[in-house]
Each structure stands twice: as structure tokens, then as C-alpha cells.
């Protein structure tokens, strides 16, 4: 998710279409995600979050 490139976002959108998730479920998943303790990777992950929520139409 952190790269948030076009291919990754298409894959994420496909997965989201397979299962209807609530915003609470998505927020729980974001909170539980195992993101490496590397500032650059953490920043990319957090910047991709709104894009993923938009794909989920939440």
C-alpha cells in the first residue's frame, strides 16, 4: 500500500470490491498494519491511507 502506484491502487480496489468493509474496519486494519520502523516508509503508508479510503468510498 505504501507505494500507492497505479498498479497497487488497482489491486487494492479489486480487493476492496470483493468484501464490503466499514470505515471502522478499515481504520482498525490501518492501526494494526505492520509498517516497518523506517520514517520514509511510515510516511508513504500514511500518505496512501486517504487514497485507499477513497477507493473504498468511505
C-alpha positions in Angstrom: 0.0 0.0 0.0 2.8 2.4 0.8 3.9 2.8 -2.8 0.4 3.8 -3.9 1.4 3.5 -7.5 -1.3 2.9 -10.1 -0.9 -0.9 -10.2 -1.1 -1.2 -6.5 -4.1 1.0 -6.2 -5.9 -1.1 -8.9 -5.1 -4.2 -6.9 -6.3 -2.6 -3.7 -9.5 -1.5 -5.4 -10.1 -5.1 -6.7 -9.7 -6.5 -3.1 -12.0 -3.9 -1.7 -14.7 -4.8 -4.2 -14.5 -8.4 -3.0 -15.6 -7.6 0.5 -17.6 -4.7 1.8 -15.7 -3.1 4.7 -16.9 -0.4 7.0 -14.8 2.7 7.8 -14.2 1.2 11.4 -12.9 -2.0 9.9 -10.6 -0.1 7.6 -9.3 2.1 10.5 -8.7 -1.0 12.6 -6.7 -2.5 9.7 -4.6 0.7 9.3 -3.9 0.7 13.1 -2.9 -3.0 13.0 -0.8 -2.8 9.9 2.8 -3.8 10.4 4.7 -0.9 8.9 8.5 -1.0 9.2 10.0 1.4 11.6 11.5 3.5 8.8 10.3 7.1 8.7 10.1 7.2 4.9 8.1 4.0 4.7 5.8 5.2 7.5 5.2 8.5 5.8 4.4 6.8 2.5 1.9 4.5 4.3 0.2 7.4 5.9 0.0 9.4 2.7 -1.6 6.4 0.9 -4.3 6.0 3.6 -6.7 8.6 2.2 -6.3 7.2 -1.3 -7.3 3.7 -0.1 -10.2 5.1 1.9 -11.3 6.9 -1.3 -11.2 3.7 -3.3 -13.4 2.1 -0.6 -15.8 5.1 -1.0 -15.6 5.8 2.7 
